[in-house]
Amino acid sequence: MTVSLNTRLCRRFGLTAPIVSAPMAMASGGRLAAAVSGAGGLGFIGGGYGADAEWVDAQFAAAGNVAVGCGFITWALAEREARAPGLYDSVLQRKPAAMFLSFGDLSGFAEAAKAADVPVFAQVQSVEGAREALAAGAEVIVAQGSEAGGHGAARGTMTLVPEVVDLVGERAIVLAAGGIADGRGLAAALMLGAEGVVMGTRFWASEEALVAEGFQAAALAADGDATLRSSLPDIARGLDWPRPYTIRTLGNEWTDHWRDVPGGPRDAEARAAYGKAVAAGDAQGAPAIAGEAVGLIRRVEPAADIVARVMREAQEALGR
């Protein structure tokens, strides 16, 4: 039995797969974004904290002529634009497929994107966040559950997604994120009323991702029980993340040690050691940033193969 997955997301953005790759900071470069878009989904470059405009330019160059989007951590982008304005406007001038905004007040950035005729994806972690995204004019709302890797909050995907779907109705397209790494997850998201999925950890473990081999290997050896939420990596990087956001990583020797140290890794020596471990891909000296979906990932493979398999699995699951 063939099941159509031609959702509103697909029709709006000209996709053949209702699959979006998350704009993961430091991991989602132009090659990954282009590979996902080239396979029928929609790929995003992870602009992250907006600190390195040259890096963003280089990733758009790496994407070539393939239609991709770009995402930013909104509160950090606001701080960056206040110090040195221009990065956001320069990205809008490229006419990306969409802007993906997460973690903060997106109203001003959404207005600028609308003026530039660029659609806005708004990632939210609560029903109230979805209300705010609607008011700001987001065309796509990503309901992110706590299972997700990287930063997030407390709600679970299974209940947050249908609540947001019920709230939004036809006013915006809703996508599900958090703990989705295969066709069963896509099928479940569609049954919850979402029009597609955003996958982070599954594409983080792709050949095109800008992720050190040591971190990917640690993820392949782990299951979902091995992850935890904390603020330890943010402390080590000197990042003042606002509440209620924490970051999900794999647990390791480093998290085991610092979890019991009051104040965490704040001193210069600890921060330097953390940075050195990240640069070296040392999965014990720094934790891999990944979500509970690690337990569903068996190998690192090309992003296009991931898209194709997830689509096939979802069609089979819905057909049953």
C-alpha positions as CSV (number, residue, x, y, z in Angstrom):
1,M,0.0,0.0,0.0
2,T,1.4,3.4,-1.1
3,V,0.8,6.2,1.3
4,S,1.1,9.8,0.2
5,L,3.3,12.0,2.4
6,N,2.5,15.1,0.4
7,T,1.8,17.4,3.4
8,R,1.3,21.2,3.5
9,L,5.0,21.5,4.3
10,C,5.8,19.8,1.0
11,R,3.4,21.8,-1.1
12,R,4.5,25.1,0.5
13,F,8.3,24.5,0.0
14,G,8.3,22.3,-3.1
15,L,9.5,19.2,-1.2
16,T,9.0,15.5,-1.9
17,A,9.8,14.5,1.8
18,P,8.3,16.3,4.8
19,I,11.7,16.1,6.5
20,V,13.8,19.1,7.7
21,S,17.3,19.0,9.0
22,A,17.8,21.1,12.1
23,P,20.1,24.1,12.0
24,M,22.5,22.6,14.5
25,A,25.2,25.1,15.6
26,M,28.7,23.9,14.7
27,A,27.3,20.8,13.0
28,S,24.9,21.8,10.1
29,G,27.1,23.2,7.4
30,G,26.3,23.9,3.7
31,R,27.1,20.4,2.6
32,L,24.6,18.8,5.0
33,A,21.9,21.4,4.2
34,A,22.4,20.9,0.5
35,A,22.3,17.1,0.8
36,V,19.0,17.1,2.6
37,S,17.4,19.6,0.2
38,G,18.8,17.7,-2.7
39,A,17.2,14.5,-1.4
40,G,13.7,16.1,-1.3
41,G,13.7,17.5,2.2
42,L,14.7,21.0,3.4
43,G,18.1,21.6,4.8
44,F,19.2,24.4,7.1
45,I,22.7,25.9,7.8
46,G,23.2,26.3,11.5
47,G,24.2,29.9,12.0
48,G,24.2,29.3,15.8
49,Y,25.2,32.2,17.9
50,G,25.8,34.5,14.9
51,A,29.4,35.2,15.9
52,D,31.2,34.2,12.7
53,A,29.8,35.9,9.6
54,E,32.6,34.5,7.5
55,W,31.7,31.0,8.5
56,V,28.1,31.6,7.5
57,D,29.2,32.9,4.1
58,A,31.4,29.9,3.6
59,Q,28.6,27.5,4.3
60,F,26.3,29.2,1.8
61,A,29.1,28.8,-0.7
62,A,29.4,25.1,0.2
63,A,25.6,24.7,-0.4
64,G,26.0,25.9,-4.0
65,N,22.8,26.6,-5.9
66,V,20.7,24.2,-3.8
67,A,17.8,25.9,-1.9
68,V,18.6,25.9,1.8
69,G,17.6,27.8,4.9
70,C,19.6,29.3,7.7
71,G,18.9,29.2,11.5
72,F,20.0,31.2,14.5
73,I,19.8,31.1,18.3
74,T,17.6,34.2,18.6
75,W,18.7,35.6,21.9
76,A,22.3,35.4,20.9
77,L,21.6,36.8,17.4
78,A,19.9,39.8,19.1
79,E,23.0,40.4,21.2
80,R,25.2,40.1,18.2
81,E,23.1,42.5,16.1
82,A,23.2,45.0,18.9
83,R,27.0,45.0,18.9
84,A,27.6,44.6,15.2
85,P,24.5,44.8,13.0
86,G,24.3,43.4,9.5
87,L,24.6,39.6,9.6
88,Y,20.9,38.9,9.7
89,D,20.2,41.3,6.8
90,S,23.1,39.9,4.8
91,V,21.5,36.4,5.1
92,L,18.1,37.7,4.1
93,Q,19.6,39.3,1.0
94,R,20.6,35.8,-0.1
95,K,16.9,34.8,-0.2
96,P,17.3,31.6,1.7
97,A,14.5,29.1,1.6
98,A,13.5,30.1,5.1
99,M,14.9,31.5,8.4
100,F,14.8,29.2,11.4
101,L,14.6,31.1,14.7
102,S,14.9,29.4,18.1
103,F,15.1,30.4,21.8
104,G,14.1,34.0,22.3
105,D,11.9,36.8,21.1
106,L,11.7,36.5,17.3
107,S,9.2,39.3,16.6
108,G,11.7,41.8,15.2
109,F,13.6,39.2,13.2
110,A,10.3,37.8,11.9
111,E,9.2,41.2,10.7
112,A,12.4,41.7,8.8
113,A,12.1,38.3,7.2
114,K,8.6,39.0,6.1
115,A,9.6,42.3,4.6
116,A,12.3,40.4,2.6
117,D,9.7,37.8,1.6
118,V,11.5,35.0,3.4
119,P,9.4,32.5,5.4
120,V,10.0,32.0,9.1
121,F,10.3,28.8,11.0
122,A,9.9,29.3,14.8
123,Q,11.0,26.6,17.2
124,V,9.0,26.5,20.4
125,Q,9.1,24.4,23.6
126,S,5.7,25.2,25.0
127,V,2.1,26.1,24.0
128,E,2.7,29.7,25.1
129,G,5.7,29.8,22.9
130,A,3.5,28.7,20.0
131,R,1.1,31.5,20.7
132,E,4.0,34.0,20.6
133,A,5.3,32.6,17.4
134,L,1.8,32.9,15.8
135,A,1.6,36.5,16.9
136,A,5.0,37.2,15.4
137,G,3.9,35.9,12.1
138,A,5.8,32.6,11.9
139,E,4.6,30.5,8.9
140,V,6.0,27.2,10.3
141,I,6.0,26.3,14.0
142,V,8.4,23.6,15.2
143,A,7.1,22.0,18.4
144,Q,10.3,20.7,20.1
145,G,10.2,18.1,22.8
146,S,12.7,17.7,25.5
147,E,14.0,14.4,24.0
148,A,15.9,16.6,21.4
149,G,19.6,16.9,21.5
150,G,21.2,20.3,22.1
151,H,19.1,23.0,23.8
152,G,15.5,22.6,24.8
153,A,13.1,22.7,27.7
154,A,10.9,20.3,29.6
155,R,7.8,19.3,27.5
156,G,7.7,15.9,25.8
157,T,7.2,15.6,22.1
158,M,4.2,13.2,22.3
159,T,1.9,15.7,24.1
160,L,3.4,19.0,23.0
161,V,2.9,18.4,19.3
162,P,-0.9,17.8,19.3
163,E,-1.5,20.6,21.8
164,V,0.3,23.0,19.4
165,V,-1.6,21.5,16.4
166,D,-4.9,22.1,18.2
167,L,-3.9,25.7,19.0
168,V,-2.5,26.6,15.6
169,G,-5.2,25.0,13.4
170,E,-4.7,26.2,9.8
171,R,-2.9,29.4,10.7
172,A,0.5,27.9,10.4
173,I,2.3,24.6,9.5
174,V,3.3,22.6,12.6
175,L,6.4,20.3,12.6
176,A,7.4,17.9,15.3
177,A,11.0,17.7,16.7
178,G,12.6,15.8,19.5
179,G,13.5,12.1,19.5
180,I,12.7,11.5,15.8
181,A,15.3,9.5,13.9
182,D,13.4,7.0,11.7
183,G,10.3,6.4,9.7
184,R,8.3,5.3,12.8
185,G,9.0,8.8,14.2
186,L,7.8,10.5,11.1
187,A,4.7,8.4,10.9
188,A,3.9,9.1,14.6
189,A,4.4,12.8,14.1
190,L,1.9,12.8,11.2
191,M,-0.6,10.9,13.3
192,L,-0.2,13.6,16.0
193,G,-1.2,16.2,13.4
194,A,2.2,17.5,12.4
195,E,2.9,18.2,8.7
196,G,6.5,16.9,9.0
197,V,9.5,16.6,11.2
198,V,12.7,18.3,12.1
199,M,15.5,15.9,12.8
200,G,18.7,16.9,14.4
201,T,20.6,14.0,16.0
202,R,19.9,11.7,13.0
203,F,21.6,14.2,10.6
204,W,24.2,15.0,13.2
205,A,25.3,11.4,12.6
206,S,25.6,11.8,8.9
207,E,28.6,11.9,6.6
208,E,28.1,15.5,5.7
209,A,27.8,16.8,9.3
210,L,30.6,18.9,10.8
211,V,31.0,16.5,13.7
212,A,34.2,14.9,14.9
213,E,34.4,11.2,14.3
214,G,35.1,10.6,18.0
215,F,31.7,12.2,19.0
216,Q,29.8,10.3,16.4
217,A,31.4,7.0,17.5
218,A,30.4,7.7,21.1
219,A,26.8,8.3,19.9
220,L,26.7,5.1,17.9
221,A,27.8,3.1,21.0
222,A,25.1,4.7,23.2
223,D,21.4,4.4,23.8
224,G,18.8,7.0,24.9
225,D,19.5,6.2,28.5
226,A,23.0,7.6,28.2
227,T,21.9,11.2,27.6
228,L,21.2,13.9,30.1
229,R,20.2,17.6,30.3
230,S,22.4,20.1,32.1
231,S,24.0,23.5,31.8
232,L,27.6,22.2,32.1
233,P,28.7,22.6,28.5
234,D,27.3,26.2,28.5
235,I,29.2,27.0,31.6
236,A,32.4,25.6,30.1
237,R,31.9,27.7,27.0
238,G,31.0,30.9,28.9
239,L,27.5,31.0,27.4
240,D,24.9,32.6,29.5
241,W,21.8,30.7,28.3
242,P,18.5,32.0,29.6
243,R,16.1,29.9,31.6
244,P,14.4,27.4,31.1
245,Y,16.8,26.1,28.5
246,T,19.4,23.3,29.1
247,I,21.4,21.2,26.8
248,R,21.1,17.5,26.2
249,T,24.4,15.6,25.7
250,L,25.7,12.2,26.2
251,G,26.9,11.5,29.7
252,N,30.6,10.8,30.1
253,E,33.5,11.1,32.5
254,W,33.5,14.9,32.1
255,T,29.8,15.2,33.0
256,D,30.2,12.7,35.9
257,H,33.0,14.8,37.3
258,W,31.5,18.3,36.9
259,R,28.0,17.4,38.0
260,D,29.2,17.2,41.6
261,V,31.4,20.3,41.5
262,P,29.6,23.5,42.8
263,G,29.5,26.1,40.1
264,G,30.6,23.8,37.4
265,P,33.6,24.3,35.0
266,R,34.0,28.0,35.3
267,D,37.7,28.5,35.8
268,A,40.0,29.2,32.9
269,E,41.8,25.9,33.1
270,A,38.6,23.9,33.0
271,R,37.3,25.9,30.0
272,A,40.6,25.5,28.2
273,A,40.6,21.8,28.7
274,Y,37.0,21.6,27.5
275,G,37.8,23.6,24.3
276,K,40.8,21.4,23.6
277,A,38.7,18.2,24.0
278,V,36.0,19.6,21.6
279,A,38.6,20.4,19.0
280,A,40.2,17.0,19.3
281,G,36.8,15.1,19.2
282,D,37.6,13.6,22.6
283,A,34.3,12.2,23.7
284,Q,35.4,11.7,27.3
285,G,37.0,15.1,27.7
286,A,33.8,16.8,26.4
287,P,30.3,15.3,25.9
288,A,28.8,14.7,22.5
289,I,25.8,17.0,21.9
290,A,23.1,14.5,21.0
291,G,19.5,13.6,21.9
292,E,17.7,10.5,23.0
293,A,17.4,9.3,19.4
294,V,21.0,8.0,19.6
295,G,19.5,4.7,20.6
296,L,17.9,4.5,17.1
297,I,21.0,5.2,15.1
298,R,23.2,2.3,13.9
299,R,25.6,4.0,11.6
300,V,26.9,7.2,10.1
301,E,25.7,7.4,6.5
302,P,25.0,10.0,3.7
303,A,22.1,12.4,4.5
304,A,20.3,11.5,1.2
305,D,20.2,7.8,2.3
306,I,18.7,8.9,5.6
307,V,16.0,10.9,3.9
308,A,15.1,8.0,1.6
309,R,15.0,5.4,4.3
310,V,12.9,7.5,6.7
311,M,10.4,8.1,3.9
312,R,10.3,4.4,3.0
313,E,9.9,3.3,6.6
314,A,7.1,5.9,7.3
315,Q,5.2,4.8,4.2
316,E,5.4,1.2,5.3
317,A,4.4,2.0,8.9
318,L,1.4,4.1,7.8
319,G,0.4,1.4,5.3
320,R,0.3,-1.2,8.0
